[in-house]
Amino acid sequence: MENKHIIGLLVHNHPGVLLRVTSLISRRGFNIDSLTVSPAGIEGFSRMTIRINDDSQVEQFINQMMKIVDVKKAEVLPETESVASELVLVKVSSNETNKNDIIAVTSLYHASVVNIGENSLTFRASGTPSQLDMLIRELSVYGILEMARTGIAALETGDKCLYEG
């Protein structure tokens, strides 16, 4: 079983930085399953959060990212020392017979109904990636019609920040 690792990057907020990072990811064949970019909260910088799927690639990934001039810091955010969350919108096939069952399943994950169609229910849920994976697995029994996930956002717990040092 492969382990997933969350990497935090602090990058200059310049045109082309995302392209340089994704080009390197593509050229080196890194297997990623999530990439998000947002303002870092400090002027002139953005934060990238990337989740990769392979233990053997983590150190090489960090080393390669640090070769990009606009990357100021790259580090692994340890699962036990980080908080991580993402958002999912999922549309599920429903009918009068299973509607209450579907709502009962989603309530276990604190998902909220955002739209009711004639033959579908659409939910919004947020949580850790593994929580959302479990929700999706349970809803797949009813038939997922459509789904969109935001990608992971993660910060280290405590007082330590990616911006330090």
HUVENTA-V929846 format. One record per pair of residues at least 4 apart in sequence whose C-alpha atoms are under 7 Angstrom apart, sorted by the first residue. I is the first residue (numbers start at 0). GAP is how many residues later the second one is. Records with the same first field share a line. If there is no record, write none. Layout:
# HUVENTA-V929846
I = GAP / GAP
This chain:
# HUVENTA-V929846
1 = 51 / 52 / 53
2 = 50 / 51 / 52
3 = 47 / 48 / 49 / 50
4 = 46 / 47 / 48 / 71
5 = 43 / 44 / 45 / 46 / 70 / 71
6 = 42 / 43 / 44 / 67 / 68 / 69 / 70
7 = 40 / 41 / 42 / 66 / 67 / 68 / 69
8 = 38 / 39 / 40 / 62 / 64 / 65 / 66
9 = 35 / 36 / 37 / 38 / 61 / 62 / 63 / 64
10 = 34 / 35 / 36 / 59 / 60 / 61
11 = 32 / 33 / 34 / 58 / 59
12 = 31 / 32 / 33
15 = 4
16 = 4 / 53
17 = 4
18 = 4
19 = 4
20 = 4
21 = 4
22 = 4
23 = 4
24 = 4 / 5
25 = 4
30 = 21 / 22
31 = 19 / 20 / 21
32 = 18 / 19
33 = 16 / 17 / 117 / 118
34 = 13 / 14 / 15 / 16 / 116
35 = 12 / 13 / 14 / 115 / 116
36 = 9 / 10 / 11 / 12
37 = 8 / 9 / 10
38 = 6 / 7 / 8
39 = 5 / 6 / 7
48 = 103 / 104 / 105
53 = 4
56 = 4
57 = 4
58 = 4
59 = 4
60 = 4
61 = 4 / 12 / 13
62 = 4
64 = 6 / 9
65 = 5 / 7 / 8
76 = 5 / 79
77 = 4
80 = 75 / 76
81 = 72 / 73 / 74 / 75
82 = 71 / 72 / 73 / 74
83 = 44 / 68 / 69 / 70 / 71
84 = 41 / 42 / 43 / 44 / 67 / 68 / 69
85 = 40 / 41 / 42 / 43 / 64 / 65 / 66 / 67
86 = 38 / 39 / 40 / 62 / 63
87 = 36 / 37 / 38 / 60 / 61 / 62
88 = 33 / 34 / 35 / 36 / 58 / 59 / 60
89 = 32 / 33 / 34 / 56 / 57 / 58
90 = 29 / 30 / 31 / 32 / 53 / 54 / 55 / 56
91 = 28 / 29 / 30 / 50 / 51 / 52 / 53
92 = 26 / 27 / 28 / 49 / 50 / 51 / 52
93 = 4 / 5 / 25 / 26 / 27
94 = 4 / 24
97 = 4
98 = 4
99 = 4
100 = 4
101 = 4
102 = 4
103 = 4
105 = 4 / 5
106 = 4
108 = 26
109 = 15
110 = 12 / 13 / 14
111 = 11 / 12 / 13
112 = 8 / 9 / 10 / 11
113 = 8 / 9 / 10
114 = 6 / 7
115 = 4 / 5 / 6
116 = 4
126 = 4 / 5
127 = 4
128 = 4
129 = 4
130 = 4
131 = 4
132 = 4
133 = 4
134 = 4
135 = 4
138 = 4 / 5
139 = 4
155 = 4 / 5
